[in-house]
């Protein structure tokens, strides 16, 4: 029987699949929800010194990580593994930035300086475009603005940061080279990643049909890793704000490590 109907992943028959999915992974789903509440309890009423670039940036990264964490969980809960992969990649990027800021005191300024790099790239794309729809924007962006941005970048010797560089600064290059690289296939819709939608018969060496619908193939792996990352992020963020939540975070990490070990068996 099909696990979805004309409502797709939004409602209808998928709701029965989600209920079964929750029951099958009840322990793991409960741990994710408990960690989510712990993170929100930390954020609730948090006093942030807005004059501190470290505290402001850390708080913003915390909000980004939490939103991506919850989005990833919802996608996996609904069996939307492609969406989960895309959210997971963005989630890891935010985690790399957080860990790099915590690990390397010189990184924060370089990270914030990327605002100038992004502005320059956007202005140049508009100014060099011949698209009629962008004509008004091209007129608004005069040459002086572009020159001022370029001069700021040159004077301050601002270098463009690649995400691989950020992962190295975070001490997480092995995660970049493995999990992050695999997840990139879903973001860029590579032919390799599209194989998940093909019903391939290894015996016949032929495509038998197409697959569309929920999957629990990576539930334990995705949520186990996501939980480990969020628990470590919470420990890191709380330490930046002068709090020690290591004991609670270690308990969560232990739970998610068990889920990962189960998924590898």
Secondary structure, 3 states (H helix, E strand, C coil): CCCCCCCCCCCCCHHHHHHHHHHHCHHHHHHHHHHHHHHHHHHCCCCCCCCCHHHHHHHHHHHHHHHHHHHHHHHHHCCCHHHHHHHHHHHHHHHHHHHHHHHCCCHHHHHHHHHHHHHHHHHHHHHCCCCHHHHHHHHHCCHHHHHHHHHHHHHCCCCCCCHHHHHHHCCCHHHHHHHHHHHHHHHCCCHHHHHHHEEEECCCCEEEEECCCCCCCCHHHHHHHHHHHHHHHHHHHHHHCCCCCHHHHHHHHHHHHHHHHHHHC
